[in-house]
């Protein structure tokens, strides 16, 4: 990737922009790029930039620095809000009239450097003989608006965040985990392993093209792995997969996952970084579930002891099940953003699925309240609709007779492909021979509550390659 001055963007890029937007486009892209030689300010929302290829998007980062922001097209002398006052960006021609201020989604110079987006408040990197320089990473969520701010703009650092270690990024020079996990070499090896048919390749390409045309894509979401998850979930039926993606984007917007901010490990959904739930320790006592280490294939192992759920304690920790649902959404998003990428790097190959152990020991009619039924249905729907193809194998152990009524309700919400991944096992004598082979270290990594020897699983503090980067939502 390269950074180029606006005046030197390749002619073929300008031609593609012209074909997409025409002379009367909202951005007048080709004229804007041709006339702006100083690279002072270029801003737009995702609807217009989403159609660009990643190469085009990087080319549009023509100034020597950029920042992810949530806002609309900037006007001359645009106030840059950072939480502790505002500075005024130098005047710049605005391609759209009636523009509104842009709110910067990052904090300080250190935060910007931490995410691999260099140059704000600092001199631009030296340009090579061919006009190239080390590139920034322009990465945003499908539902986000963003802006490109040049080195000429000044950004006032935010006041220190209330939650140390979250959103107060420090420059370490490390590439973010998620970015490393989606490297070209890892994706190429995964693609070879998947051995897609020509028809599947065509469907994946059509899916990405249509998503971009509808303004529902971005460098943040546009990769073959993401396209595969949604296409596979709908048996590579393009219209069904597109509907699923549209609904997913809308769901993200409605649940606070539409904004991307800088964190200690690069760009991340704001919910992952800022979410706080002080009652998590009490929640885990009432309802024990956790990710604990990785299996033989390097995949995260999720353990859920729903049979040990204490409804009275759960109601005390979460008086309203909406509180539990919010935590669940945060937890699921962190699996995609932290647990899977970290497991990928440790395994040296793409890890996009996990192993799931659901322990029903103690599960009875007392658990089948209207609220728990609604919670279970909501969880299954959220996972099926928004995090497809994330289960390698699910082991339901210690299943009692009453589980049959639950399974009749649950199974109707699962696809045939998902049901084929579920193994319903009985007591310890039956499931132990299966779970003993799950971990690379066998019963040494299997928690004692499941008949193993590992005494370290407390259902609060996670163990795995992701533990050092996973946000702590219990920090006051």
C-alpha positions as CSV (number, residue, x, y, z in Angstrom):
1,X,0.0,0.0,0.0
2,X,1.1,3.5,-0.6
3,X,0.1,7.0,0.3
4,X,-0.2,9.5,-2.6
5,X,-0.8,13.1,-2.8
6,X,-4.3,13.9,-4.1
7,X,-2.9,15.5,-7.3
8,X,-1.0,12.3,-8.1
9,X,-3.7,9.6,-7.8
10,X,-3.5,7.2,-10.7
11,X,-5.6,8.0,-13.7
12,X,-7.3,4.6,-13.6
13,X,-8.5,5.4,-10.0
14,X,-10.0,8.7,-11.3
15,X,-11.7,6.9,-14.2
16,X,-13.3,4.3,-11.8
17,X,-14.6,7.1,-9.6
18,X,-16.0,8.9,-12.7
19,X,-17.8,5.7,-13.8
20,X,-19.3,5.2,-10.4
21,X,-20.3,8.8,-9.6
22,X,-20.4,10.8,-12.8
23,X,-19.9,14.5,-13.2
24,X,-22.9,15.3,-11.0
25,X,-21.8,13.1,-8.1
26,X,-22.3,14.2,-4.5
27,X,-18.5,14.3,-4.1
28,X,-17.5,15.4,-7.6
29,X,-14.7,13.0,-6.9
30,X,-12.6,13.4,-10.0
31,X,-12.7,17.2,-9.9
32,X,-12.0,17.3,-6.2
33,X,-9.0,15.0,-6.5
34,X,-7.7,16.8,-9.5
35,X,-8.0,20.3,-8.0
36,X,-6.8,19.7,-4.5
37,X,-3.0,19.6,-4.6
38,X,-2.3,20.4,-1.0
39,X,-4.2,17.4,0.5
40,X,-5.6,19.6,3.3
41,X,-9.0,18.0,3.8
42,X,-11.1,15.4,2.3
43,X,-14.2,14.1,4.1
44,X,-17.2,12.0,3.2
45,X,-19.5,9.4,4.6
46,X,-19.5,5.7,4.0
47,X,-22.3,5.7,1.5
48,X,-20.2,7.4,-1.0
49,X,-16.8,5.8,-0.2
50,X,-18.1,2.3,0.4
51,X,-18.1,1.5,-3.3
52,X,-14.4,2.1,-3.5
53,X,-12.0,-0.9,-3.5
54,X,-9.5,-1.0,-0.6
55,X,-6.9,0.3,-3.1
56,X,-9.1,3.2,-4.0
57,X,-9.8,4.0,-0.3
58,X,-6.1,4.0,0.5
59,X,-5.4,6.2,-2.5
60,X,-8.0,8.6,-1.2
61,X,-5.9,8.9,2.0
62,X,-3.7,11.2,0.0
63,X,-2.6,13.4,2.8
64,X,0.2,12.2,5.0
65,X,-2.0,11.5,7.9
66,X,-5.6,10.6,8.6
67,X,-8.0,9.8,11.4
68,X,-11.2,7.8,11.7
69,X,-14.1,10.0,12.5
70,X,-17.9,9.8,12.9
71,X,-19.5,12.7,11.1
72,X,-20.3,14.2,7.8
73,X,-18.5,16.2,5.2
74,X,-16.4,19.0,6.7
75,X,-16.8,22.7,6.0
76,X,-14.1,25.4,5.9
77,X,-12.8,26.1,9.4
78,X,-14.4,22.9,10.6
79,X,-14.4,22.5,14.4
80,X,-12.8,19.2,15.4
81,X,-14.4,18.0,18.6
82,X,-12.2,15.8,20.8
83,X,-13.8,16.0,24.2
84,X,-11.7,18.7,25.6
85,X,-12.3,21.7,23.4
86,X,-12.0,22.2,19.7
87,X,-9.5,23.5,17.2
88,X,-10.2,24.8,13.8
89,X,-9.0,23.0,10.8
90,X,-7.5,25.2,8.0
91,X,-9.9,26.2,5.2
92,X,-10.4,23.7,2.5
93,X,-12.8,23.6,-0.5
94,X,-15.8,21.6,0.5
95,X,-17.4,19.3,-2.2
96,X,-20.8,19.5,-0.5
97,X,-22.6,22.6,0.8
98,X,-24.4,22.6,4.1
99,X,-21.8,20.5,5.8
100,X,-21.7,19.9,9.5
101,X,-18.9,19.5,12.0
102,X,-17.0,16.2,12.1
103,X,-16.5,14.5,15.5
104,X,-13.1,12.8,15.7
105,X,-13.3,9.2,16.9
106,X,-9.8,9.0,18.2
107,X,-8.2,10.6,21.2
108,X,-4.6,11.7,21.3
109,X,-1.5,11.6,19.0
110,X,-0.4,8.5,21.0
111,X,-3.8,6.8,20.3
112,X,-3.5,7.5,16.6
113,X,0.1,6.1,16.5
114,X,-1.0,3.1,18.5
115,X,-3.6,2.2,15.8
116,X,-1.1,2.5,13.0
117,X,-2.5,5.8,11.8
118,X,0.5,8.1,12.0
119,X,1.0,11.8,11.3
120,X,-1.6,13.7,13.3
121,X,0.0,16.5,15.2
122,X,3.4,15.3,13.9
123,X,5.4,15.9,10.7
124,X,4.4,13.7,7.9
125,X,6.7,10.7,7.0
126,X,9.2,11.5,4.3
127,X,8.1,10.9,0.8
128,X,10.1,8.6,-1.4
129,X,11.3,9.4,-4.9
130,X,8.1,8.0,-6.4
131,X,5.8,9.8,-4.0
132,X,5.1,6.8,-1.8
133,X,5.3,6.5,2.0
134,X,4.2,4.1,4.7
135,X,0.4,3.9,4.6
136,X,-2.2,4.4,7.2
137,X,-4.9,1.9,7.7
138,X,-8.3,3.3,6.9
139,X,-10.6,0.9,8.7
140,X,-14.3,1.5,9.6
141,X,-17.4,-0.4,10.4
142,X,-20.1,-0.8,7.6
143,X,-22.4,1.6,9.4
144,X,-19.9,4.3,10.0
145,X,-19.2,7.7,8.5
146,X,-15.6,8.7,8.4
147,X,-13.3,11.5,7.4
148,X,-9.8,11.9,6.2
149,X,-8.0,14.8,8.0
150,X,-4.7,16.0,6.9
151,X,-1.5,16.8,8.8
152,X,-2.4,20.5,8.5
153,X,-5.3,19.9,11.0
154,X,-4.6,20.1,14.7
155,X,-6.2,17.8,17.2
156,X,-6.6,18.6,20.8
157,X,-5.9,15.5,23.0
158,X,-8.9,14.2,25.0
159,X,-8.9,14.3,28.7
160,X,-7.8,11.0,30.2
161,X,-10.5,8.4,29.9
162,X,-12.4,7.2,33.0
163,X,-11.4,3.6,32.4
164,X,-7.6,3.2,32.3
165,X,-6.3,0.8,29.6
166,X,-9.4,1.1,27.5
167,X,-9.5,3.8,24.7
168,X,-6.3,5.4,26.1
169,X,-4.1,3.9,23.4
170,X,-0.3,4.1,23.8
171,X,2.2,4.0,20.9
172,X,3.8,0.6,20.9
173,X,4.7,0.2,17.2
174,X,2.8,-3.1,17.2
175,X,0.3,-4.0,14.4
176,X,-3.2,-4.6,15.9
177,X,-4.1,-8.2,16.5
178,X,-7.1,-8.2,14.2
179,X,-5.1,-6.7,11.4
180,X,-2.4,-9.3,11.7
181,X,-5.0,-12.0,11.8
182,X,-6.4,-10.9,8.4
183,X,-3.0,-10.7,6.7
184,X,-2.8,-11.6,3.1
185,X,-0.7,-14.6,3.7
186,X,-3.1,-16.1,6.3
187,X,-6.1,-15.4,4.2
188,X,-4.4,-16.9,1.1
189,X,-3.6,-20.1,3.0
190,X,-7.2,-20.3,4.4
191,X,-8.6,-19.7,0.9
192,X,-6.5,-22.6,-0.5
193,X,-7.6,-24.8,2.4
194,X,-11.3,-24.0,1.7
195,X,-10.9,-25.1,-1.9
196,X,-13.9,-23.1,-3.2
197,X,-15.6,-24.1,-6.4
198,X,-15.8,-21.7,-9.3
199,X,-19.5,-21.2,-8.6
200,X,-18.7,-20.3,-4.9
201,X,-16.0,-17.8,-6.0
202,X,-18.5,-16.1,-8.3
203,X,-21.1,-15.9,-5.5
204,X,-18.5,-14.5,-3.1
205,X,-17.4,-11.9,-5.6
206,X,-21.0,-11.0,-6.5
207,X,-21.9,-10.7,-2.8
208,X,-19.0,-8.3,-2.1
209,X,-19.8,-6.2,-5.2
210,X,-23.5,-5.9,-4.3
211,X,-22.8,-5.0,-0.7
212,X,-20.4,-2.3,-1.9
213,X,-23.0,-1.0,-4.4
214,X,-25.5,-0.7,-1.6
215,X,-23.1,1.3,0.6
216,X,-22.9,-1.4,3.2
217,X,-19.2,-2.2,3.0
218,X,-15.9,-0.8,4.0
219,X,-12.3,-1.9,4.4
220,X,-13.3,-2.9,8.0
221,X,-15.7,-5.5,6.8
222,X,-14.8,-6.3,3.2
223,X,-12.8,-9.5,3.2
224,X,-13.3,-12.9,1.8
225,X,-13.7,-14.5,5.2
226,X,-16.6,-12.2,6.2
227,X,-18.3,-12.8,2.8
228,X,-17.9,-16.5,3.2
229,X,-19.5,-16.6,6.6
230,X,-22.7,-15.0,5.4
231,X,-22.8,-16.7,2.0
232,X,-22.2,-20.1,3.6
233,X,-24.9,-19.5,6.2
234,X,-27.4,-19.1,3.3
235,X,-26.1,-22.0,1.2
236,X,-24.5,-19.5,-1.2
237,X,-27.8,-18.2,-2.3
238,X,-26.9,-14.6,-3.1
239,X,-30.2,-12.9,-2.4
240,X,-30.7,-14.6,0.9
241,X,-27.1,-13.8,1.9
242,X,-27.5,-10.2,1.0
243,X,-30.7,-9.9,3.0
244,X,-28.9,-11.5,6.0
245,X,-26.0,-8.9,5.6
246,X,-28.5,-5.9,5.4
247,X,-30.2,-7.1,8.5
248,X,-26.9,-7.6,10.2
249,X,-25.7,-4.1,9.5
250,X,-29.0,-2.7,10.8
251,X,-28.7,-4.8,13.9
252,X,-25.2,-3.5,14.6
253,X,-26.5,0.1,14.3
254,X,-29.3,-0.6,16.7
255,X,-27.0,-2.2,19.3
256,X,-24.2,0.3,19.6
257,X,-21.8,-1.6,17.3
258,X,-21.8,1.0,14.6
259,X,-19.0,3.2,15.9
260,X,-15.3,2.4,15.7
261,X,-12.7,3.9,18.1
262,X,-9.1,3.5,18.8
263,X,-8.2,1.1,21.6
264,X,-5.1,-0.4,23.1
265,X,-5.1,-2.9,20.3
266,X,-6.0,-0.7,17.3
267,X,-9.4,0.1,16.0
268,X,-12.4,-1.6,17.7
269,X,-16.1,-1.3,18.0
270,X,-16.8,1.3,20.7
271,X,-19.0,-1.1,22.6
272,X,-16.1,-3.5,23.0
273,X,-13.9,-0.8,24.5
274,X,-16.3,1.3,26.6
275,X,-18.8,-1.2,27.9
276,X,-18.9,-1.6,31.7
277,X,-20.8,-4.1,33.8
278,X,-19.6,-4.0,37.4
279,X,-21.8,-7.0,38.4
280,X,-20.0,-9.5,36.1
281,X,-18.4,-11.5,39.1
282,X,-21.9,-11.9,40.6
283,X,-23.3,-12.8,37.2
284,X,-20.7,-15.5,36.7
285,X,-21.6,-17.0,40.1
286,X,-25.2,-17.1,39.1
287,X,-24.6,-18.3,35.6
288,X,-21.1,-19.7,34.9
289,X,-19.8,-19.4,31.3
290,X,-16.4,-18.5,29.9
291,X,-13.9,-19.1,27.1
292,X,-11.1,-21.3,28.5
293,X,-8.0,-22.0,26.4
294,X,-8.0,-23.5,22.9
295,X,-8.6,-27.0,21.5
296,X,-6.3,-29.2,19.5
297,X,-7.0,-27.2,16.4
298,X,-6.2,-23.9,18.2
299,X,-9.8,-22.9,18.4
300,X,-11.3,-21.1,21.5
301,X,-13.2,-23.3,23.8
302,X,-16.4,-21.9,25.3
303,X,-17.9,-23.5,28.4
304,X,-21.4,-22.8,29.5
305,X,-22.8,-24.4,32.6
306,X,-26.4,-23.3,32.1
307,X,-27.6,-26.3,34.3
308,X,-25.9,-24.6,37.2
309,X,-27.8,-21.3,36.7
310,X,-29.2,-19.9,39.9
311,X,-32.2,-17.8,38.8
312,X,-32.5,-15.9,42.1
313,X,-28.9,-14.8,42.1
314,X,-29.1,-14.1,38.4
315,X,-32.1,-11.8,38.9
316,X,-30.2,-10.0,41.7
317,X,-27.2,-9.5,39.4
318,X,-29.3,-8.6,36.4
319,X,-32.8,-7.4,37.5
320,X,-33.7,-7.0,33.8
321,X,-32.7,-9.6,31.2
322,X,-32.0,-6.7,28.9
323,X,-28.8,-6.2,31.0
324,X,-27.8,-9.8,30.5
325,X,-28.5,-9.4,26.7
326,X,-26.3,-6.3,26.5
327,X,-23.5,-8.2,28.2
328,X,-24.0,-11.2,25.9
329,X,-23.7,-8.9,22.8
330,X,-20.5,-7.4,24.1
331,X,-19.2,-10.9,24.9
332,X,-20.0,-12.2,21.4
333,X,-18.5,-9.2,19.7
334,X,-15.3,-9.6,21.7
335,X,-15.1,-13.2,20.5
336,X,-15.0,-12.0,16.9
337,X,-12.7,-9.0,17.5
338,X,-10.2,-10.4,20.1
339,X,-10.6,-14.2,20.8
340,X,-10.7,-15.4,17.2
341,X,-7.8,-13.2,15.9
342,X,-5.6,-14.0,18.9
343,X,-6.2,-17.7,18.4
344,X,-5.4,-17.2,14.7
345,X,-2.0,-15.8,15.4
346,X,-1.1,-18.5,17.9
347,X,-2.3,-21.2,15.6
348,X,-0.5,-19.7,12.6
349,X,-3.7,-20.1,10.5
350,X,-7.1,-18.6,10.2
351,X,-9.3,-19.5,13.2
352,X,-12.9,-18.5,12.6
353,X,-14.8,-21.1,14.7
354,X,-14.7,-22.4,18.2
355,X,-15.6,-25.5,20.2
356,X,-18.6,-25.2,22.6
357,X,-19.4,-27.2,25.7
358,X,-22.9,-26.8,27.1
359,X,-23.3,-28.5,30.5
360,X,-26.9,-29.2,31.5
361,X,-26.1,-30.9,34.8
362,X,-28.7,-29.7,37.2
363,X,-31.0,-28.3,34.4
364,X,-34.7,-28.8,35.3
365,X,-38.2,-27.4,35.0
366,X,-37.2,-24.6,37.3
367,X,-35.1,-23.2,34.5
368,X,-37.9,-23.1,32.0
369,X,-39.4,-19.8,33.0
370,X,-40.8,-17.5,30.3
371,X,-37.9,-15.2,30.8
372,X,-35.2,-17.9,30.3
373,X,-37.1,-19.2,27.3
374,X,-37.1,-15.8,25.8
375,X,-33.4,-15.3,26.6
376,X,-32.4,-18.6,25.0
377,X,-34.4,-17.8,21.9
378,X,-32.9,-14.3,21.7
379,X,-29.3,-15.6,22.1
380,X,-29.8,-18.3,19.5
381,X,-31.3,-15.8,17.0
382,X,-28.5,-13.2,17.6
383,X,-25.8,-15.8,17.1
384,X,-27.5,-17.4,14.0
385,X,-28.3,-14.0,12.3
386,X,-25.1,-12.0,13.2
387,X,-22.3,-14.4,14.0
388,X,-22.8,-17.3,11.5
389,X,-20.3,-20.1,10.9
390,X,-18.6,-19.6,14.2
391,X,-19.2,-23.1,15.6
392,X,-16.9,-26.0,14.8
393,X,-18.5,-28.4,17.2
394,X,-21.0,-28.1,20.1
395,X,-21.1,-30.7,22.8
396,X,-24.3,-30.7,24.9
397,X,-23.4,-32.9,28.0
398,X,-25.3,-34.2,31.0
399,X,-28.6,-33.8,29.0
400,X,-31.6,-34.7,31.2
401,X,-35.0,-35.8,29.9
402,X,-36.5,-32.4,30.3
403,X,-34.0,-31.1,27.7
404,X,-36.1,-32.8,25.0
405,X,-38.7,-30.0,25.4
406,X,-36.0,-27.4,25.2
407,X,-34.4,-29.0,22.2
408,X,-37.7,-29.1,20.3
409,X,-37.9,-25.3,20.7
410,X,-34.3,-24.7,19.9
411,X,-33.8,-27.0,17.0
412,X,-36.5,-25.3,14.9
413,X,-34.3,-22.1,15.0
414,X,-31.2,-23.9,13.7
415,X,-30.1,-24.7,10.2
416,X,-29.5,-28.3,9.1
417,X,-25.8,-27.4,8.8
418,X,-25.7,-26.2,12.4
419,X,-27.6,-29.1,13.8
420,X,-25.1,-31.5,12.2
421,X,-22.4,-29.8,14.3
422,X,-24.1,-30.6,17.6
423,X,-23.4,-33.7,19.7
424,X,-25.9,-34.5,22.5
425,X,-24.1,-36.6,25.1
426,X,-25.2,-38.1,28.4
427,X,-23.4,-38.2,31.7
428,X,-19.6,-38.2,32.4
429,X,-19.1,-41.8,31.4
430,X,-20.3,-40.9,27.9
431,X,-18.9,-37.4,27.4
432,X,-15.5,-37.8,29.0
433,X,-14.0,-39.9,26.2
434,X,-15.0,-37.1,23.8
435,X,-13.9,-34.1,25.9
436,X,-10.6,-35.8,27.0
437,X,-9.5,-35.5,23.4
438,X,-10.7,-32.0,22.9
439,X,-7.7,-30.2,24.4
440,X,-4.1,-30.7,23.2
441,X,-3.1,-31.5,26.8
442,X,-6.1,-33.7,27.4
443,X,-7.7,-33.7,30.8
444,X,-4.9,-31.4,32.1
445,X,-6.7,-28.5,30.4
446,X,-10.3,-29.8,31.0
447,X,-11.8,-28.0,34.0
448,X,-12.4,-30.1,37.2
449,X,-16.2,-29.2,36.9
450,X,-16.2,-31.3,33.7
451,X,-14.2,-34.1,35.2
452,X,-10.7,-32.9,34.2
453,X,-7.7,-31.8,36.2
454,X,-7.6,-28.0,35.5
455,X,-8.3,-26.1,38.7
456,X,-7.7,-22.6,37.1
457,X,-11.1,-22.1,35.4
458,X,-13.0,-19.7,37.6
459,X,-15.4,-18.5,34.9
460,X,-14.3,-14.8,35.5
461,X,-10.7,-14.6,34.4
462,X,-10.2,-16.0,31.0
463,X,-7.2,-18.0,29.9
464,X,-6.1,-18.1,26.2
465,X,-4.0,-16.2,23.7
466,X,-6.5,-13.3,23.9
467,X,-6.3,-12.7,27.6
468,X,-3.8,-9.9,27.4
469,X,-5.8,-7.8,24.9
470,X,-9.4,-8.6,25.9
471,X,-11.0,-5.5,27.4
472,X,-12.0,-5.8,31.1
473,X,-15.6,-4.6,31.4
474,X,-15.4,-4.8,35.2
475,X,-12.8,-2.0,35.5
476,X,-14.6,0.9,37.3
